[in-house]
Amino acid sequence: MSGFSDDGLYALSHLDVLESEAVHIFREVAGEFERPVILFSGGKDSIVMLHLALKAFAPAPVPFTLLHVDTGHNFPEVLAYRDRVVAEHGLRLHVASVQEFIDDGRLRERPDGTRNPLQTAPLLDAIEQNRFDAVFGGGRRDEEKARAKERVFSLRDEFGSWDPRRQRPELWQLYNGRHAPGEHVRVFPLSNWTELDVWQYIAHEKIELPEIYFAHEREVFSRQGMWLAAGDWGGPKDTEPLERRRVRYRTVGDMSCTGAVESDAVTIEDVITEIAVSRLTERGATRADDKLSEAAMEDRKREGYF
């Protein structure tokens, strides 16, 4: 990525700078907190985040547990990828299950079948039970306006709630992890990355991804302007006929609210070209849960969501 400029000076590329910042953040957290954890779903941002963590501590193992909040409606290809990576690197994975919370009555199914908003309770329970004091997430500021407000180190209170008024300044990459007992800090190493940066980094580092990120044939149906996959979560309805289309996923979450986009991009280079000309953010184009209200993401963050 780096190299010599035309005037003979050694120069870092923008990807070098982003990687260096993220590695610095991982090492800062390792030195400042007692029980950090990395959210890992098998989605591209969490994959890049784990890749950076592996780099940050090599040749030693990653000193953090992984945590996945499993909605029970995840894409099978992504879960298979998650388990394969965990086994390959000898990592520790803790799974917080939305289904368990539904089965024992702590949560109720939503009428629309969407479980993404139900992730907050299992997440906060896992944080409390395991006494995690720093939680790495793959959120980026370019994804959504509420995430654009958040700092790299985001303080959460004893209920996991986010208050914009408690955001701390982060001048000169100096991060303040101070927190009271019961509170914790959410940490976002990819805050300053864009979707295009993520894909360019994946290309440069030759990082393997789940196949659903590339164009493939899939049975989908149209709802709210998005192509959703059929599943046992309640879709499609009788008025939503299934169609076989060539699609790929820009972001991966609960099947009930994650839409596919029509695409012919079968390689990383194809995807990069496609993203470069897109005028819609990945969440704006493919996430139904962000369309529940104008402030849907910010409301969920105040409740303890990422």
PyMOL commands that set and color helices and strands:
alter all, ss='L'
color gray80, all
select helices_A, chain A and resi 14-32+44-57+76-89+98-103+116-130+145-148+164-166+171-173+195-205+211-213+268-276+282-286+288-291+296-303
alter helices_A, ss='H'
color red, helices_A
select strands_A, chain A and resi 3-4+10-11+36-39+65-70+93-97+134-136+153-156+184-187+216-223+226-229+243-248+261-262
alter strands_A, ss='S'
color yellow, strands_A
deselect
rebuild
show_as cartoon
